[in-house]
Amino acid sequence: MNQLLKPGQTVQTESGVPCKVDAFLGGGGQGEVYKADLSGKKVALKWYFPAQATPQQYAALTLLVKKGAPNDKFLWPIELTRADDVPGFGYVMPLREPRFKSIVDLMKRRIEPTFRALATAGLQLADSYLQLHAQGLCYRDISFGNAFFDPNTGEMLICDNDNVAVDQQGESGVLGTPRFMAPEIVRGEAKPSTQTDLYSLAVLLFYMLMVAHPLEGQRETQIKCMDLPAMNKLYGFEPLFIFDPTDQSNRPVPGVHDNALAFWPLYPQFVRDLFVKAFTIGLKDPLARVRESEWRAAMSDLRDAIYYCPHCGAEAMYDVEALKASGGQPGACWSCGKPLQLPPRLRVGKRVIMLNYDTRLYPHHVDDQRLYDFTQPVAEVTRHPTNPNLWGLKNLSAEKWVITLPDGTFKDVEPGRSVSLAVGTKINFGQKEGEIRV
């Protein structure tokens, strides 16, 4: 690829600050991206090919720079750039750290994140698109090519934000990425919008959790040539969810769609129910699609539902519906096949948090005024310093807890102190009360 800019070359931001090109990072259909230096700070610099450097693209970027990023998960355009000796224009944005990997890395099994990391990434992804849509913007091209996450923590980054536009007002030809476009776009009946974003978001979340596409089952295996007419039929005119509860004609095929078959039963019923909604009525009615807030709540609950096999340490997930069906028995571990054992759990309102050796509580869990605040833990499960068989919940907050012991007596738990994980103990965190159960 012919590089538009050369290492050492300097371009100017619109505010007059010089930006020095360091190294070529890669290119795509719109332009090329470079690592650059902006007043001593390492940034990414995207420069458009002449055919893509249109007045419409310039105006769109100007609007995005003015609005600012919806949150810190977006590698958002910071400032536009020009150069006297290079046609067109570009823009600078934050530089993605090497620890962030793409969903493509997950699909190709180059990374093996935990279920907790995936749930965290899903939560942050849903929350980020909620913030974007709340500003009256739509992304238009949600796919696994522009979502990156830290496989160790689940921290999420969203890239390629220069295609973001005001909802239903984008004038460019960006319709989306094949396999992620909503059926009505594939059929030519609609343009990208927040409603089509919701479909693409559901596909991306399904890819992340199931490592498979929600519409690629038996029908895909019957296609001899995956040309445009075949893709239009599969994803637009006759889409059918591979786990549709009323139509089994597109079920995953063993030996072909093994990821879907393996991962689907591992997740709690509330997660599967949302995917069923997204890819049944959500296929036909854009207004009935799963909202970002629903995904955010589900991914948060999924984080809390994770516990560990006592034999091999594999992650399992607490599923109330499955427990009811099995008479209260959690079943066997998917990894080693040995019987699972449920740890104590904390019920706070409708929320259930599994109390593992590494569980932490956050403001999100104990204060409805601070939902989805995972900044600083307010409590953590900890082992007794002299009795390794005794576990407790340590108060990491600045406030005193009042607990009610199983015998009905009261006790204060000052900051830095712990309460034993005794069944029936009730903890008043200040805003909410929780109870330890088994």
C-alpha positions in Angstrom: 0.0 0.0 0.0 1.3 3.5 -0.9 1.5 5.5 2.3 -0.1 8.9 2.1 2.1 10.2 4.9 5.8 9.5 5.7 7.5 9.0 9.1 8.8 12.4 10.3 6.2 14.3 8.3 4.3 17.0 10.2 0.6 17.9 9.7 -1.3 20.7 11.4 -4.4 20.4 13.6 -7.1 23.0 13.0 -6.0 24.8 16.2 -2.5 25.1 14.8 -0.8 22.4 16.9 1.8 20.4 14.9 1.3 16.6 14.8 4.3 14.5 13.8 3.9 11.2 12.0 5.8 8.3 13.7 4.8 5.1 12.0 2.3 3.6 9.6 -0.2 1.3 11.4 -2.6 0.1 8.7 -5.1 1.1 6.1 -8.6 0.4 5.0 -11.2 1.4 2.5 -11.4 5.0 3.7 -7.8 5.9 4.4 -4.7 5.1 6.4 -3.9 5.2 10.1 -0.6 6.3 11.7 0.9 6.5 15.1 1.8 10.1 15.7 3.0 12.6 18.3 0.8 15.5 19.3 2.5 17.9 21.7 4.4 15.0 23.3 1.3 12.7 23.5 1.1 9.6 21.4 -2.1 9.6 19.3 -3.5 7.9 16.2 -3.8 9.9 13.1 -6.2 8.9 10.3 -5.7 10.4 6.8 -8.4 9.9 4.2 -7.8 8.9 0.6 -8.7 11.8 -1.8 -11.9 10.2 -2.9 -13.1 9.8 0.7 -12.1 13.3 1.8 -15.4 14.8 0.9 -17.0 18.0 2.2 -19.7 15.8 3.8 -17.1 13.7 5.7 -15.4 16.9 6.8 -18.7 18.3 8.1 -19.6 15.1 9.9 -16.2 15.0 11.6 -16.5 18.6 12.6 -19.8 17.8 14.3 -18.3 14.8 16.1 -15.4 16.8 17.4 -17.8 19.5 18.6 -20.0 17.0 20.4 -17.2 15.0 22.1 -17.1 11.3 23.0 -20.2 9.9 24.7 -17.8 8.2 27.2 -14.2 7.2 27.5 -14.8 3.9 25.7 -14.8 5.6 22.3 -11.6 6.4 20.5 -13.3 9.6 19.4 -12.0 12.2 16.9 -10.2 14.9 18.9 -9.3 17.4 16.1 -9.1 17.6 12.4 -5.8 17.9 10.6 -4.5 19.2 7.2 -1.1 19.5 5.4 0.0 21.9 2.8 1.7 19.2 0.7 -0.9 16.4 1.0 -4.4 16.5 -0.5 -7.4 15.9 1.7 -7.5 15.9 5.5 -7.4 13.7 8.5 -8.1 13.7 12.2 -6.4 12.6 15.5 -7.9 10.3 18.1 -6.6 8.4 21.1 -4.2 5.6 20.4 -5.4 2.1 21.2 -3.1 0.3 23.7 -1.7 -3.1 22.7 -3.6 -4.9 25.5 -6.9 -4.4 23.7 -7.7 -7.3 21.3 -10.4 -7.5 18.6 -13.4 -9.7 18.6 -11.7 -11.3 15.6 -9.0 -12.5 17.9 -11.7 -14.2 20.0 -13.3 -15.8 17.0 -10.0 -17.3 15.9 -9.3 -18.4 19.5 -6.1 -16.3 19.7 -7.3 -15.2 23.1 -9.2 -17.1 25.7 -11.0 -14.6 28.0 -13.0 -15.7 31.0 -16.8 -15.5 31.0 -16.5 -12.7 33.5 -14.3 -10.7 31.1 -16.8 -11.3 28.3 -19.7 -10.2 30.5 -17.8 -7.1 31.5 -17.1 -6.3 27.9 -20.7 -6.8 27.0 -21.9 -4.5 29.8 -19.5 -1.8 28.7 -20.4 -2.2 25.1 -24.1 -1.9 25.7 -23.7 1.0 28.1 -21.5 2.8 25.5 -24.0 2.5 22.7 -26.7 3.6 25.1 -24.7 6.8 25.8 -24.2 7.3 22.0 -27.8 6.9 21.1 -28.8 9.2 24.0 -27.0 11.9 22.1 -29.1 11.4 19.1 -26.3 9.6 17.2 -26.2 6.2 15.5 -23.0 4.2 14.9 -24.2 2.6 11.5 -21.5 0.0 11.3 -21.3 -2.1 14.5 -19.3 -5.2 13.9 -16.5 -7.2 15.4 -14.0 -5.2 13.4 -14.4 -2.1 15.4 -14.8 -3.4 19.0 -11.7 -4.2 21.0 -11.4 -5.4 24.6 -8.9 -6.4 27.2 -9.3 -10.2 27.5 -8.0 -10.0 31.1 -10.4 -7.4 32.5 -13.1 -7.0 29.9 -12.5 -3.3 29.5 -13.9 -2.2 26.1 -12.9 0.2 23.4 -14.9 1.2 20.3 -13.0 2.3 17.2 -13.7 3.7 13.8 -16.1 6.4 15.1 -15.8 8.7 12.1 -18.8 6.9 10.5 -21.1 7.9 13.4 -23.9 10.2 12.3 -27.0 12.0 13.6 -29.7 9.4 13.7 -31.3 8.9 10.3 -29.4 11.9 8.8 -26.2 10.3 7.6 -25.5 11.0 3.9 -22.6 8.7 3.3 -22.9 5.3 1.7 -22.1 3.4 4.9 -24.8 0.7 5.4 -22.9 -1.6 7.7 -20.9 -4.8 7.6 -22.3 -8.0 6.0 -23.7 -10.4 8.6 -24.3 -7.5 11.0 -26.7 -5.4 9.0 -30.4 -5.5 10.1 -32.6 -7.5 7.8 -34.5 -4.3 6.7 -31.2 -2.8 5.5 -30.3 -6.0 3.6 -33.7 -5.9 1.9 -33.1 -2.2 1.0 -36.1 -1.0 3.1 -34.3 1.1 5.6 -31.1 3.1 6.2 -28.9 2.8 9.3 -30.4 4.2 12.5 -30.5 3.6 16.2 -33.0 0.8 15.6 -30.7 -1.0 13.2 -27.8 -0.4 15.6 -29.7 -2.4 18.2 -29.8 -5.4 15.8 -26.1 -5.2 15.1 -25.4 -4.9 18.8 -27.3 -8.1 19.5 -25.3 -9.9 16.7 -22.0 -8.7 18.2 -23.0 -9.8 21.7 -24.0 -13.2 20.3 -20.7 -13.5 18.6 -18.9 -12.6 21.8 -20.7 -15.0 24.0 -21.4 -17.9 21.6 -18.5 -17.4 19.1 -21.0 -18.0 16.4 -23.5 -16.1 14.2 -27.2 -16.2 15.3 -28.5 -16.9 11.8 -25.9 -19.4 10.6 -27.3 -22.9 11.1 -28.5 -25.7 8.9 -29.7 -23.3 6.2 -26.2 -22.0 5.8 -24.8 -25.6 5.2 -27.3 -26.0 2.3 -25.9 -23.0 0.5 -23.5 -24.1 -2.3 -22.2 -20.7 -3.1 -22.3 -17.8 -0.6 -22.9 -15.1 -3.2 -24.9 -12.0 -2.8 -28.3 -13.5 -3.5 -27.6 -16.3 -1.0 -26.5 -13.8 1.7 -29.5 -11.6 1.1 -31.8 -14.6 1.6 -30.0 -15.8 4.7 -29.7 -12.4 6.4 -32.5 -10.4 5.0 -35.4 -12.0 3.3 -35.6 -15.3 5.2 -33.7 -14.9 8.4 -34.2 -17.5 11.1 -32.6 -17.7 14.5 -30.6 -20.9 15.0 -32.4 -21.4 18.4 -35.8 -20.2 17.4 -38.2 -21.9 19.9 -40.9 -22.5 17.4 -38.9 -23.4 14.2 -36.1 -25.9 14.4 -35.3 -25.9 10.7 -32.1 -23.8 11.1 -30.6 -25.5 14.2 -26.8 -25.6 14.5 -25.3 -28.6 12.7 -22.8 -30.8 14.8 -19.4 -30.7 13.3 -20.1 -27.3 11.7 -21.6 -25.1 14.3 -20.0 -26.6 17.4 -19.4 -23.3 19.2 -23.0 -22.4 19.2 -24.0 -25.9 20.4 -21.4 -25.8 23.2 -21.8 -22.3 24.5 -25.6 -21.8 24.3 -26.6 -24.2 27.2 -23.9 -22.8 29.5 -25.6 -19.4 29.9 -28.5 -18.7 32.3 -32.0 -18.6 30.9 -32.3 -14.8 31.3 -29.4 -14.4 28.8 -30.9 -16.9 26.3 -34.3 -15.3 26.6 -32.9 -11.9 25.5 -31.2 -13.5 22.5 -34.5 -15.3 21.6 -36.3 -11.9 21.7 -33.6 -10.2 19.7 -33.7 -12.8 16.9 -37.4 -13.7 16.7 -39.7 -10.7 17.1 -36.6 -8.4 16.8 -35.9 -9.7 13.3 -39.4 -8.6 12.2 -40.1 -5.5 14.3 -37.3 -3.0 14.8 -39.3 -1.3 17.6 -39.4 -4.5 19.5 -35.7 -5.1 19.6 -33.7 -5.6 22.9 -32.7 -2.2 24.2 -29.2 -1.3 25.2 -30.4 -0.9 28.8 -31.7 -4.5 28.8 -28.4 -5.9 27.6 -26.6 -3.8 30.1 -28.7 -5.1 33.0 -28.3 -8.7 31.7 -24.5 -8.5 31.4 -24.3 -7.0 34.9 -26.4 -9.9 36.3 -24.3 -12.4 34.3 -21.2 -11.1 36.0 -22.8 -11.6 39.4 -24.0 -15.1 38.4 -20.5 -16.6 37.8 -19.1 -19.1 40.3 -16.3 -21.7 40.2 -16.2 -25.5 40.0 -14.7 -26.7 43.3 -12.8 -29.5 41.4 -11.3 -27.8 38.3 -11.9 -24.1 38.9 -13.9 -23.6 35.6 -16.5 -20.9 35.6 -20.1 -21.9 36.0 -23.2 -19.7 36.0 -26.0 -19.6 38.5 -29.4 -20.2 36.8 -32.5 -20.0 38.9 -34.7 -21.6 36.2 -32.3 -24.5 35.7 -32.2 -25.1 39.5 -36.0 -25.2 39.6 -36.1 -27.7 36.9 -33.4 -29.9 38.5 -34.8 -29.8 42.0 -32.2 -27.4 43.3 -29.2 -29.4 42.0 -26.6 -27.3 40.0 -25.6 -30.3 37.9 -22.2 -31.2 36.5 -19.3 -29.0 35.5 -19.1 -28.4 31.8 -15.3 -28.7 31.9 -14.5 -31.7 34.2 -17.9 -33.3 34.5 -17.8 -33.5 38.3 -20.7 -32.2 40.5 -20.9 -28.4 41.0 -21.3 -26.9 44.4 -23.0 -23.5 44.9 -21.2 -21.0 47.1 -23.1 -18.7 49.5 -24.8 -15.9 47.7 -26.0 -12.4 48.6 -29.5 -11.3 47.7 -29.9 -7.5 47.4 -33.4 -6.7 46.3 -33.9 -8.8 43.1 -30.1 -9.0 42.5 -28.2 -12.2 43.4 -24.4 -12.0 43.8 -22.4 -15.3 44.1 -19.9 -14.9 47.0 -16.8 -16.4 45.5 -13.3 -16.1 47.0 -12.7 -13.1 44.6 -16.1 -11.5 44.7 -16.3 -7.7 45.1 -19.3 -5.5 45.6 -19.6 -2.1 44.1 -21.8 0.9 44.5 -23.9 -0.6 41.7 -24.9 -3.5 44.0 -25.9 -1.5 47.1 -27.1 1.9 46.0 -29.8 2.5 43.3 -28.6 6.0 42.9 -25.2 4.7 41.6 -26.3 1.9 39.2 -23.5 0.6 37.0 -20.9 2.4 39.1 -18.0 -0.1 39.2 -15.3 2.4 40.0 -14.3 1.5 43.6 -15.3 -1.7 45.5 -17.3 -1.2 48.7 -16.9 -4.8 49.9 -14.9 -7.9 49.1 -15.0 -11.6 50.2 -12.0 -12.3 52.3 -10.5 -15.2 54.3 -10.1 -15.1 58.0 -6.4 -14.3 58.9 -6.1 -17.3 61.3 -8.8 -19.7 60.2 -8.5 -20.5 56.5 -11.9 -22.3 56.5 -13.7 -19.1 57.6 -14.8 -16.5 55.1 -16.3 -13.1 55.5 -17.4 -10.0 53.7 -15.0 -7.0 54.4 -16.3 -3.5 54.5 -14.3 -1.4 52.1 -16.6 1.6 52.2 -16.3 4.7 54.4 -19.6 3.9 56.1 -20.6 1.7 59.0 -22.8 -1.4 58.2 -25.4 -2.6 60.6 -25.9 -6.4 60.4 -28.7 -8.6 61.8 -27.3 -12.0 62.8 -29.3 -15.2 62.3 -30.2 -15.2 66.1 -31.8 -11.7 65.7 -29.1 -9.7 67.4 -27.6 -6.6 65.9 -23.9 -5.7 65.3 -22.0 -2.8 63.7 -19.3 -3.5 61.1 -17.0 -0.6 60.9 -15.0 0.2 57.7 -12.1 -2.3 57.4 -13.9 -5.0 59.4 -15.6 -8.1 58.2 -18.8 -10.0 58.7 -18.8 -13.8 58.5 -20.7 -15.4 55.6 -23.3 -17.0 57.9 -26.5 -18.0 56.2 -29.4 -15.8 57.3 -27.2 -12.8 58.1 -28.7 -9.5 56.9 -26.5 -6.5 56.1 -27.7 -3.0 55.9 -25.4 -1.2 53.6 -27.0 2.2 54.1 -29.1 2.5 51.0 -30.1 -1.2 50.6 -30.1 -4.4 52.7 -28.8 -7.7 51.6 -29.2 -11.2 53.0 -26.7 -14.1 52.8 -28.3 -17.3 51.5 -27.4 -20.7 50.2 
